[in-house]
């Protein structure tokens, strides 16, 4: 059985986009591009797979935050369709693109913790 404190620590490190094992090396070498390995502890990131999980969780979080707000504002102020088309797409895109790298780091830490790895 794994220690819960180290699980939470690994998840915090992943959310910070750092190596889930040591917490010092950066996990990313670009916006969503994973580095080959940690420069500090040599953990191989390319063997950890997060697949589409970060995108799914990002969409779910952004949707759960914005849908009640959009619904309330529509109910309260009866905004025109043009207003909706001008206001919401930049907010949705901005929140999605802002949250996605952090969710990918978190998912990489989860996958590392539960030892989901590729054989390649």
Secondary structure as the mmCIF struct_conf table of DSSP 4:
data_model
#
loop_
_struct_conf.conf_type_id
_struct_conf.id
_struct_conf.beg_label_comp_id
_struct_conf.beg_label_asym_id
_struct_conf.beg_label_seq_id
_struct_conf.end_label_comp_id
_struct_conf.end_label_asym_id
_struct_conf.end_label_seq_id
HELX_RH_AL_P HELX_RH_AL_P1 UNK A 4 UNK A 15
TURN_TY1_P TURN_TY1_P1 UNK A 16 UNK A 17
STRN STRN1 UNK A 18 UNK A 18
TURN_TY1_P TURN_TY1_P2 UNK A 20 UNK A 22
BEND BEND1 UNK A 23 UNK A 23
BEND BEND2 UNK A 25 UNK A 25
STRN STRN2 UNK A 26 UNK A 26
BEND BEND3 UNK A 27 UNK A 27
STRN STRN3 UNK A 28 UNK A 28
BEND BEND4 UNK A 29 UNK A 32
HELX_LH_PP_P HELX_LH_PP_P1 UNK A 33 UNK A 33
STRN STRN4 UNK A 34 UNK A 34
HELX_LH_PP_P HELX_LH_PP_P2 UNK A 35 UNK A 35
BEND BEND5 UNK A 36 UNK A 36
STRN STRN5 UNK A 37 UNK A 37
TURN_TY1_P TURN_TY1_P3 UNK A 39 UNK A 41
STRN STRN6 UNK A 44 UNK A 44
HELX_RH_3T_P HELX_RH_3T_P1 UNK A 45 UNK A 47
STRN STRN7 UNK A 48 UNK A 48
TURN_TY1_P TURN_TY1_P4 UNK A 51 UNK A 52
HELX_RH_AL_P HELX_RH_AL_P2 UNK A 53 UNK A 77
HELX_RH_AL_P HELX_RH_AL_P3 UNK A 81 UNK A 113
TURN_TY1_P TURN_TY1_P5 UNK A 114 UNK A 115
STRN STRN8 UNK A 117 UNK A 117
#
